[in-house]
Amino acid sequence: MPSRLKDVVEEKEGTLLSEWMKVQLQTLGAYKDRISESELRTNLHDFVLALKQGLGGSTQNLEAASWTSLRDMLSNLSRQRATQGFSPAETAMFVFSFKPVIFNELRKIYEKDPAVAAEEILSATELLDKLGLFTMEVYQKTREAVILRQQQEMLELSTPVVELWSGILALPLIGTLDSARTQIVMQNLLEAIVAKGADLAIIDITGVPTVDTLVAQHLLKTVAAARLMGAECIISGIRPQIAQTIIHLGVDLGSVVTKANLADALRLALRKKNLAVAGI
């Protein structure tokens, strides 16, 4: 990396920060309320400080040790802006908006030597493009992590285990039952069996839109796991079309007890515990 770019940033630091701040405020536009001017000014200062450290090295390879501070600074900024509601493009513009500022200074300094000016502008362009793409990559990874965490939380919320009676649990399922969700269903049910000391569990699939071979296998795995914990399972919500599908697929539910609806399953569970409730 030519040392002249580093010298320009050091010599014109005050001017660069002042002009960049103006560009940033214009770029933010309607999003000014998401970040204060003092925070933005700190971000600009930290960037330029880390940029000088990076330029002090001998390479534009961002993996080099000299760029560690700038990578860390941009990573933190990208994660923060991802949670503040900025888009990937808006986040990358933090870096890209520095281009016209540094280009303008380079043209002024090397106005009598166009070849050097072009060389420095090209070098700065390549570097800032890399840094801008780096911010977008970090932003994307942050958003993916947030989405994954939200999906996990939704899965956990969508598989509640309810204690219907002492020793009788109900697990109402709504939506598609895939491998990932089956694991959560199984874990929640087994934990509830231990916590409540239950020996009967009703798995209600009324809200499951379709039952195919894979879904049936997932249900059997859950039933088998519960049996290992000493609890018997009853599957309710077997609608006529689901019953026909299971027969058509040739799925053997074995010794699993099934009922058409949750009420029938609860009646059976109460009888198994030698209990009765008037009116049902």
N, C-alpha and C positions, 0 to 999 in steps of 0.2 A: 504494500500500500504506500503510494507516494506520501512523503511527510508534509507536502505543501497543504493538503486539505486539513490536516491536524493543526498546522500553523494558522490557517485562516479561521478555524473555529475558535482557537485560543485568543487570537488577536481581536476578533470581532464578536466575541461572546455576548457582550452587552447589547450590541446592535441586533444580533441574531435573535436573542431572546425577546427583545422589545418588538421586533417586526413579526416574529412567529406568534407572539401573544395576540397581535391584531388579527392575524390570519386565522388563528384558532377560534377566536370569538366570532368571527364571521362564519367559519365552517360549522360551528355548533348550532348557530341559528336558534331554532325553537327549542333546542335541547339544553340551553344554558342553565335551566333550572335544575338539571340533573347533577351538575358539578359546579362548585363555587369557583370564583376567580382565583382565590388563594390556593385552592387545591390544584387547579389547572396550572398556575404559575409554578408551583412546586414540581409538578410532573415535567414541565418543560425544562426546569433547571436540572432535575435529576437525569433527564435524558441527555442533555448536553454534557453534563459532567461525566456520565458513563460513556458517551460517544468519544470524548477526548481520550479516555482510558483505552478504549478499543482501537482508536486510530494510532495510539502509541505502539501497537503491535506491528507485526510485519505481514499480516495477512487479512483478507476480507472474509476468511472462513469463520462463520459465527460460532463454530464449535471450539475455536481456539480460546485459551485461558484469558486472553486480553479482553474478550467480549463477554465474559461471565457476568459482570455487573450490569451491562446493558440488557443481556438476555433476562436476567432476574427482574430488572426494572420493568421491561415490557411484558413479561409474564404476569407480574402482579397487576399492571395496568389493564391488561386484557381480561384477566379474571374479574377484576373489579367492574369493568365496563360491561361485561357479559351479564353481571347481576344487576347492573343499573338500567338495563333495558336498551343499551346501544346495539346496533346491528354490527355484523362483521365488517362491513364497508366503513361504517362510521368509526369503528375502532381503529381500523387500518389508516384512516385519514389523519389520525394523530401523527403518524410518521410521514405520510405522503405530503401533508401540508407544509412540511419543513423544506420540501424541494424548491419551491419558488423563492423562498427566503435565502437559502444557501446559494442557489443559482445566481440570484441577483448580485450577491456580494462577490461571487467568483468573477462575474462579467465586469464588475467595477474594478476589481483588483488587477485583472489580466486583460483589460480592454486594449492594451497595446500589443498583446501577444495572443491573438485568437486561437492559435494552435494549442497553447497551454490551457487556455480557458476551456476549450472543447474537451481536452483530456481530463481536466479536473471535474467538469460537469458530468462527463460520462462515468468517471469513477464514483462520484457522489450518487449518480442515478442507480448504478448497480448495487451499491451498498444500501441505499434507502429502500429500494425495491425488495431486497432480501429481508430487511427489518420489517417492512410492512407486511410481507407474506408470513413472517414469523408471528406477528401479532394475530393474524387471522387464524393460524394453525392453533395457537394457544386458546384463542376465543372459542374455536369450534370444539376443541377437546373439553373445555369448561362447560359449554352448553350440553354436550353429550353426557357428561357426568351428572349434570343437574337433571336432565331428562331421565337418565337411568335411575337416579335416586327417587325421582317422583313416581316412576313406573313401579319401583319396588314398594314404595309407600302405598300406592293405590292397590297393588296386589294384596298387601297385608290388610288393608282396610276392607277389601272386597271378600275376605274369607274369615268373617267373625265366627267364633265358636260361642254358642249361647247355651246356658244351663237351663233347660226346660223344667227339670225336676231334680231333686237330689239324686245324683248318680246317673242322670240322663242328660246327654248333651245333644245339641243340634248344630249342624254345620250347613247353612244354606249357601248354595253355590249359584252365582249369577254370571253369565257370560261363558266364553270359551275356556275350556280346561286344557291347557298345554303342559308340557313337561316342567317349565319353570314354575307355573302356578301350582301344579300338583305337589311340588316339593314344599311350597309354602303351606298348602292345605294340610299336608301330612304333618309338617312340623307344628303348626298351630293346634291341630287336633291332638297329637300325642302330648304336647305340653299341657293342654287343657285336661286330658285324661289323668295325667299325673297330679296336676294342681287341684282338681276337683274330686279325685278318687272315684271317677266314673267307671261304670262297667257296661254302659250302653251308649251308643252314639248313632244319631240319625243323620245321614248325609242326604240332604234334599237337593235334587237336581231339577226342580221345576223351572228354574231360571236358566238352565243350560239349553241353548237353542237346538243343538244337534248332538247326537251321540254316535260317534264312529268307533272303529276298532281301537284307535289310539286312546280316545276318551275312556272307553270301557276298560282298557288295560290300566289306565291311570287310576280309575276308581277301584279296581281290584288290588292294586298296590297299596292304596290308602287303607282299604279294608284289612289286608294282610298285616300291615304295620300296626293297626289298632289291635288286632288279635294278639299280636306278640306282646302288647302291653296289657293284655287281659280284658280287653273290651270287645263286645260284640257290636257289629254295625248293621244298621237297617238302611237300605237305600229307598228313599221316597221320591215321588215325582215322576214315576214311570208312566208317561202318557201313552196312549195307544200307538201313535206313530213311532215313538221311541222303542216300544216293545217290538214292533214289527221290524224296525231297523236292526235291533240287536239279534233277532232271530235270523233275519236275512244275512247278516254278517257272519252268523255262526259263532257268535261270542258266547262262551260258557261262563255264566256268572257263578257257577258252582253252587256252593251252599249259602250264598249271600241271600239274605231275606230282603225282598223288595215289596214296596207298597205303592199304590197309585198316588197317594197324596200324603202330606205331612200329618194330617189329623189321624189317618189310619195308622201311620207309623207310630204316633204317640200312644194311641190306644194299645197297640201291640207291646210297646216298651213298658207301659204301665202294668199290663198283664204279666209280663215277664218278671216284674218286681213285686208281683202279688198286690198290686195297688189298683184302685178304681176311683174314678171321679164321677160323681152323679151327673147324668145328662149326656155322657159321651160313651 
